[in-house]
Amino acid sequence: MDAPRPALLKRLYLPAALCIALALAAPGAQAEPQCVERYPTPAALASMFDVALATTETLDALDGVDVVLIARGGQDLSRYGLRHSHVAFLLREDDGQWRAAHLLNPCKTAESQLFREGVATFIGETSSHTDLRIGVPTPAVRAALKAMLAQPAIQARALHEARYSVVAYPFRAEYQNSNQWVLEVLAAALAQLEDNTLIVNRTQVQGWLKQHDYQPSTLHIGVAKRLGARFFVPNAAVTDHPASERISGNYSVVTVESVFDFVQQQKGLQQELSVPHVPVAGVTAPKP
């Protein structure tokens, strides 16, 4: 879970490269995404570091807290009534530094990796337009999560599926989206606290989530976007969804909101906090 992002050392704490798709070589051919290096402006960098500092100072002031959930913006999901698109764990490690542990699919490819990186890198340029949402788990949940996420993080890694889909179905194991990995690690921790159940694979954890009434979000995706995703977008497979969802366009998806709602339902959160964004002149939220 500690793999560095590509060119991270060269780019220091800059956010992930902007990913674009090449023009199609021929009708019906699937474009291969390419990464184009993109660097924030000095003002955007200042915003990133200001929000990162405010975040770590807020967390350092919490007595005994060493693991939290943190959600940031990114992809614009406002059409679905969602403010945050990506959730991660923040851990205070043995050196006293807070680091994010989360799943990403670099350059919008169909493959994902687990990353462990600094707070400013995780926040990126979303610092200018979206407040951070922080969930502080209860002491028991924090202890279970810290044990799972501390290196070598064998159990957390076992719950990672490299085949990525941004709209992965929550109750099938073919694909996984970034929020789904966080949810499944959380569920494994809660299961262990409930009755000492040790969950080591995704089929087990999804069964536990069903039994405990996890409710995914429903996102309606129109026909045109569904066809575009099917033929041209490598990170948006929908074949794992039931036929009824593929026909209706109403897809069950793990979102930030559904993750927080479930942990609250399971009485696994001690409190929630918000860290305000720092606007940058001329910078607006990303458009879909």
C-alpha positions in Angstrom: 0.0 0.0 0.0 3.1 2.2 -0.1 3.7 2.3 -3.8 4.6 5.8 -4.9 2.7 7.5 -7.6 4.5 7.8 -10.9 7.1 10.6 -10.9 6.1 11.5 -7.4 9.6 12.3 -6.4 10.1 14.6 -9.4 6.8 16.3 -8.8 7.1 16.4 -5.0 3.6 16.8 -3.5 1.8 17.6 -6.7 -1.5 15.9 -7.5 -1.8 13.1 -9.9 -1.2 13.8 -13.6 -4.1 15.0 -15.7 -5.4 12.0 -17.7 -6.7 12.4 -21.2 -7.8 10.0 -23.9 -6.2 10.0 -27.3 -8.4 10.6 -30.3 -9.8 7.3 -31.7 -7.7 5.9 -34.5 -10.8 4.3 -36.1 -14.5 4.1 -35.4 -15.3 1.5 -32.7 -11.7 1.4 -31.5 -11.1 1.9 -27.8 -8.8 4.8 -26.9 -5.8 4.1 -24.7 -5.5 6.8 -22.0 -2.3 8.7 -21.7 -1.1 10.8 -18.8 0.0 14.4 -19.4 2.0 16.1 -16.7 0.2 19.0 -15.2 1.5 21.3 -12.4 -0.6 23.5 -10.1 -0.1 27.2 -10.1 1.7 28.7 -7.1 -1.6 29.9 -5.7 -3.1 26.4 -6.1 -0.1 24.9 -4.3 -0.5 27.3 -1.5 -4.1 26.3 -1.1 -3.1 22.6 -1.1 -0.6 23.1 1.7 -2.8 25.5 3.7 -5.7 22.9 3.7 -3.2 20.0 4.5 -1.8 22.0 7.4 -5.3 22.8 8.7 -6.2 19.1 8.4 -3.2 17.8 10.3 -3.5 20.4 13.0 -7.2 19.6 13.5 -6.4 15.9 13.8 -3.3 16.4 16.1 -5.7 18.2 18.5 -7.8 15.0 18.9 -6.7 13.0 21.8 -5.6 9.5 21.0 -6.9 9.6 17.4 -4.6 7.9 14.9 -7.0 6.7 12.1 -9.8 8.7 10.4 -11.9 8.6 7.2 -11.3 11.6 4.9 -13.3 12.5 1.8 -12.4 15.0 -0.8 -13.9 16.4 -4.0 -12.6 15.5 -7.5 -15.1 14.2 -10.1 -18.1 16.5 -10.2 -21.1 14.4 -8.9 -23.4 17.4 -8.1 -25.9 16.1 -10.6 -26.4 13.2 -8.2 -26.6 15.4 -5.2 -23.1 14.3 -4.0 -20.4 16.7 -2.9 -17.5 14.4 -2.3 -16.3 11.7 -4.8 -13.3 10.0 -3.1 -12.7 8.6 0.4 -9.5 7.4 2.0 -8.1 6.5 5.4 -5.7 8.9 7.1 -3.3 7.3 9.5 -0.8 8.8 11.9 2.2 6.6 11.5 5.1 5.8 13.8 7.0 8.9 12.7 4.1 11.1 13.7 3.2 12.0 10.1 -0.4 11.6 8.8 -0.6 9.7 5.5 -3.5 8.7 3.3 -4.1 5.1 2.4 -6.4 4.7 -0.6 -7.1 3.2 -4.0 -6.5 5.0 -7.3 -6.6 4.0 -10.9 -3.8 6.1 -12.4 -4.6 7.8 -15.7 -8.2 6.5 -15.7 -7.0 3.0 -16.8 -8.8 -0.2 -16.0 -6.2 -1.2 -13.3 -5.9 0.2 -9.8 -3.2 0.3 -7.1 -3.2 1.0 -3.4 -1.3 4.2 -2.4 0.1 5.6 0.8 1.0 9.3 0.4 1.2 12.7 2.1 -1.9 14.7 3.0 -1.2 17.5 0.5 -0.8 15.0 -2.3 -4.1 13.3 -1.4 -6.0 16.6 -1.3 -4.6 18.0 -4.5 -6.3 20.9 -6.2 -9.7 20.0 -4.7 -8.4 22.1 -1.8 -9.6 25.2 -3.7 -13.3 24.2 -4.2 -14.4 21.4 -1.8 -14.4 21.2 2.0 -12.9 18.0 3.4 -15.3 15.7 5.3 -13.6 13.8 8.1 -15.1 10.9 10.1 -13.5 9.9 13.4 -14.2 6.2 14.2 -14.9 5.0 17.7 -11.8 3.9 19.6 -12.6 0.2 19.0 -12.9 0.7 15.3 -9.8 2.8 15.2 -7.8 0.1 16.8 -9.1 -2.5 14.4 -8.4 -0.3 11.4 -4.9 0.6 12.6 -4.0 -3.1 12.9 -5.3 -3.8 9.4 -3.7 -0.9 7.7 -0.3 -1.0 9.4 2.4 -2.4 7.2 2.5 -5.0 5.8 -1.3 -4.6 5.8 -1.9 -8.2 4.6 -5.7 -8.2 5.3 -6.3 -4.8 3.7 -4.3 -5.9 0.6 -6.3 -9.1 0.4 -9.4 -7.0 0.0 -8.0 -5.1 -3.0 -9.1 -6.0 -6.6 -6.9 -4.5 -9.3 -9.6 -4.6 -11.9 -11.1 -1.2 -11.6 -14.5 0.2 -12.6 -15.8 3.6 -11.4 -19.3 2.1 -11.2 -18.4 -1.3 -9.8 -21.4 -3.2 -8.4 -21.1 -3.4 -4.6 -22.0 -7.1 -4.3 -19.8 -8.7 -7.0 -16.1 -9.2 -6.9 -15.1 -8.7 -10.6 -14.3 -5.0 -10.2 -13.7 -2.5 -7.4 -13.9 1.3 -7.2 -11.9 3.4 -4.8 -14.6 4.0 -2.3 -15.5 0.3 -2.4 -12.1 -0.7 -1.1 -12.4 1.6 1.9 -15.9 0.3 2.6 -14.8 -3.3 2.5 -11.8 -2.7 4.8 -14.2 -0.9 7.2 -16.7 -3.8 7.0 -13.9 -6.3 7.8 -12.9 -4.3 10.8 -16.5 -4.1 12.0 -17.1 -7.8 11.5 -14.0 -8.6 13.6 -15.3 -6.4 16.4 -18.8 -7.9 16.2 -17.9 -11.6 16.7 -14.2 -12.1 16.0 -15.0 -13.0 12.3 -11.8 -12.8 10.3 -12.7 -11.7 6.7 -9.9 -12.4 4.2 -11.7 -12.1 0.8 -14.1 -9.9 -1.0 -16.9 -12.4 -1.3 -17.0 -12.8 2.5 -17.0 -9.1 3.1 -19.8 -8.4 0.6 -21.9 -11.1 2.2 -21.4 -9.4 5.5 -22.4 -6.1 4.1 -25.6 -7.6 2.7 -26.4 -9.1 6.0 -25.9 -5.8 7.7 -28.1 -3.9 5.3 -25.5 -1.8 3.5 -27.4 0.5 1.1 -25.4 1.7 -2.0 -26.2 4.9 -3.8 -28.2 4.7 -7.0 -26.8 6.7 -9.9 -28.8 7.1 -13.1 -26.6 7.0 -16.2 -28.4 7.9 -19.4 -28.2 5.7 -22.6 -25.7 7.9 -24.4 -23.3 7.9 -21.5 -23.8 4.2 -21.0 -22.9 3.5 -24.6 -19.9 5.8 -24.4 -18.6 4.0 -21.3 -19.2 0.6 -22.8 -17.1 1.3 -25.9 -14.7 4.0 -25.1 -14.0 4.2 -21.3 -11.7 1.5 -19.9 -12.5 2.3 -16.3 -16.3 2.1 -16.4 -17.3 -1.5 -16.9 -20.9 -2.3 -16.1 -21.1 -6.0 -16.9 -21.0 -6.9 -13.2 -24.4 -5.2 -12.6 -27.7 -7.1 -12.7 -29.5 -7.0 -16.0 -32.3 -4.9 -14.4 -29.8 -2.1 -13.6 -28.2 -2.2 -17.1 -31.6 -1.9 -18.7 -32.9 0.9 -16.4 -29.6 2.8 -16.2 -30.1 3.0 -12.4 -26.7 1.7 -11.1 -25.9 0.7 -7.5 -22.5 2.2 -6.7 -20.4 2.7 -3.5 -20.1 6.4 -2.9 -18.7 8.6 -0.1 -22.1 9.3 1.2 -23.1 5.6 1.3 -19.8 4.7 3.2 -20.4 7.4 5.8 -24.1 6.5 6.1 -23.2 2.8 6.7 -20.6 3.5 9.4 -23.0 5.8 11.1 -25.7 3.1 10.9 -23.3 0.6 12.5 -22.5 3.1 15.3 -18.9 3.1 14.2 -18.3 6.9 14.1 -17.4 9.0 17.2 -17.8 12.3 15.4 -17.6 14.2 12.1 -15.5 17.2 11.2 -15.1 19.5 8.3 -12.0 21.3 7.0 -12.9 24.3 4.8 -11.4 24.7 1.4 -9.2 27.7 0.4 -10.5 29.3 -2.7 -8.0 30.3 -5.5 -8.8 33.2 -7.8 -9.9 31.9 -11.2 -10.2 28.3 -10.1 -13.6 26.6 -10.1 -14.8 23.1 -9.4 -14.2 20.5 -12.2 -17.0 20.0 -14.6 -18.2 16.5 -15.7 
